[in-house]
Amino acid sequence: WFDVVGRPDDTVAVVFGDVMGHGDSVAAAADCLSRTMRALAGEGHDPEVVMGAAREQALRLATTATAVYGVVDLATGGLEFCSAGHPAPALLDPMWRGWLPLVPTPLLGAGWTEGEDCASVLLASGEIVVIYSDGLADASGSLPDVTARLMAEAAAGGANPYQLCSVALSATGAGTDDRSVLVLTLSEGLADEARGHTWSAHR
């Protein structure tokens, strides 16, 4: 599941998750987790709170899932995020490509109760965050080396987010798992003093 949720404080929440397995029960679990995270996102809660609630929900559902939850400040470009066993999102720029500095934490439903480790990055105008399912990574077998490079080249050529999603899906084989990708870009409204790369992580 994935979602982008506008919030009343001029921030946007980004949710991306993948329940392990297939079938109706897995789809139902994904729906419950999605609803939980979306509701809390819309209320303006911090990433630690939203991910903690998702962990509790996954334990009640007796399911396991990966997830990423982030909050983007539209005024500054600041992105704060945390992960539960999810592949690291890519950060693309026409002249640079890297991976967001996820702090490793266990899957949802793995019994983790120690709180969340979050990280933050300051996005510059025009930079692109790519969040993808592990099914897409498994289908490519080499997403960090191949698919991200193709997406960066397309971005440098002026591709919009929809086109970048198509590049990612076209670059991978069919595979046997769900293939999903979410592309987030900030193109305007950033304060000049906020531009550049600043990485940090905290517990």
Protein Blocks (a to p, Z undefined) as FASTA:
>chain_A
ZZddddfkopacddddddededjklmmmmmmmmmmmmmmmmnopafklmmmmmmmmmmmn
opacddddddddfknopacdddehiacdddddfkbccdddddddddehilpagbpadddd
dddehiacddddfklmmmnopmmmmmmmmmmmmmmnopafklmmmmmmmmpcfbjbdcdd
dddddfehiafklgccdddddZZ
